[in-house]
Amino acid sequence: MIRIQTDVSPDAARQLARRILAQRRFQPERSPQPLRRPITWIGEKINDIAGPIFRPFQRMGWLVAVVAVIALVAVVASATYVGRGRIQSHQDRRLLEAGPEVDPATLDAAADRAVTAGDHELALRLRFKAGLIRLERAGRITPSLGRTNGDVRRQLSSESFESLADRFDEVIYGGDPATEADDERTRTEWRDVLSGDRS
C-alpha cells in the first residue's frame, strides 16, 4: 500500500515538481540547428538596414496593407489582360491563313481589335482579305488561290481598288508603316469597291 505524505508544504511540493519536470525525459528533444546562428545574424542585419526604412509605415498598418493588396490585384489584372490580348492577337493573325470560307465580318471584327491594339498593318491585311472574299461571293472576281492584286485590278477596273492595292503593296511589300489614317481610308475605299464603283 502506498502511503501519501500529507504534511508537505506547498513550497516544498513546487520544488519537488520542478526537479521532476527538469529531468531529461520531460524535456523536448532538440534537433541540431547548424544554420540557426547565421540565419539569425542575417535577419538582424536585414532588420538593421530595412527597419528604419519601413518603421514609419508600421504606424499606417492596415492602410499600407490595403494599398498593397489593391496594387497586387491591379498588377495581376493587367498581366491577365495583356496575356489575353496577346492570345487574341495571335488568333486574329491566324485568320490571315484561313481560306475563303471565313466570314468577312469575323475578319472585320479582328481588324477592329488590331486597330485598338495599334497594329494597323494587321488591320490592313485583315480588311483586304475580307474585301476580296466579299468580291468573290458577289461573283465580281474569280476565286483563285494564286490570284494577284494585278489579276483583281484587271477584273474590277476600279479606281478605289487601285488605291487600296497600291497602299497594300506599299505597306506589305514596301515596308511603309501603316497608320490609323490608313484604316479609315481602307474602310471608305472598300465600301466604294463593294458598291460597284467603276472608272
GICORCOR-V471858 format. One record per residue. N is the residue number from 1. OMEGA is omega in radians with two decimals (none if undefined). Layout:
n=(N,N)
omega=(OMEGA,OMEGA)
This chain:
n=(1,2,3,4,5,6,7,8,9,10,11,12,13,14,15,16,17,18,19,20,21,22,23,24,25,26,27,28,29,30,31,32,33,34,35,36,37,38,39,40,41,42,43,44,45,46,47,48,49,50,51,52,53,54,55,56,57,58,59,60,61,62,63,64,65,66,67,68,69,70,71,72,73,74,75,76,77,78,79,80,81,82,83,84,85,86,87,88,89,90,91,92,93,94,95,96,97,98,99,100,101,102,103,104,105,106,107,108,109,110,111,112,113,114,115,116,117,118,119,120,121,122,123,124,125,126,127,128,129,130,131,132,133,134,135,136,137,138,139,140,141,142,143,144,145,146,147,148,149,150,151,152,153,154,155,156,157,158,159,160,161,162,163,164,165,166,167,168,169,170,171,172,173,174,175,176,177,178,179,180,181,182,183,184,185,186,187,188,189,190,191,192,193,194,195,196,197,198,199)
omega=(-3.11,3.09,3.12,-3.13,-3.05,-3.09,3.12,-3.14,3.13,3.14,-3.14,3.12,3.13,3.13,3.12,3.13,3.12,-3.14,-3.14,-3.09,3.11,-3.14,-3.06,-3.09,3.13,-3.12,3.09,3.12,3.12,3.10,3.14,-3.14,-3.05,-3.09,-3.06,-3.08,3.12,-3.13,3.10,-3.13,3.13,3.12,3.13,3.14,3.10,3.12,3.11,-3.10,-3.03,-3.10,-3.14,-3.12,-3.02,-3.10,3.13,-3.11,-3.12,3.13,-3.12,3.02,-3.03,-3.13,3.12,-3.13,-3.13,3.13,3.13,3.13,3.13,3.13,3.13,3.11,3.13,3.13,3.14,3.14,3.13,3.13,3.12,-3.13,3.13,3.12,3.11,3.12,3.12,3.11,-3.13,3.13,3.12,3.13,3.13,3.13,3.13,3.09,3.12,-3.13,-3.10,3.13,-3.09,3.13,-3.12,-3.12,3.12,3.11,3.07,3.10,3.12,3.11,3.09,3.10,3.10,3.12,3.14,3.11,3.12,3.14,3.13,3.13,-3.04,3.09,3.11,3.12,3.13,-3.14,-3.10,3.14,3.11,3.12,3.13,3.14,3.13,3.13,3.11,3.11,3.10,-3.08,3.10,3.14,-3.10,3.03,-3.12,3.07,-3.12,3.10,-3.08,-3.07,3.08,3.08,3.09,3.10,-3.12,3.12,-3.10,-3.11,-3.06,-3.03,-3.08,3.10,-3.14,3.11,3.08,-3.14,3.12,-3.09,3.12,-3.13,3.09,-3.12,3.13,-3.10,-3.00,-3.08,-3.11,3.09,3.11,-3.09,3.08,-3.11,3.09,3.11,3.08,-3.12,3.11,-3.12,3.14,3.13,-3.10,-3.07,3.08,3.07,3.14,-3.13,-3.06,3.11,3.04,3.09,3.13,3.10,none)
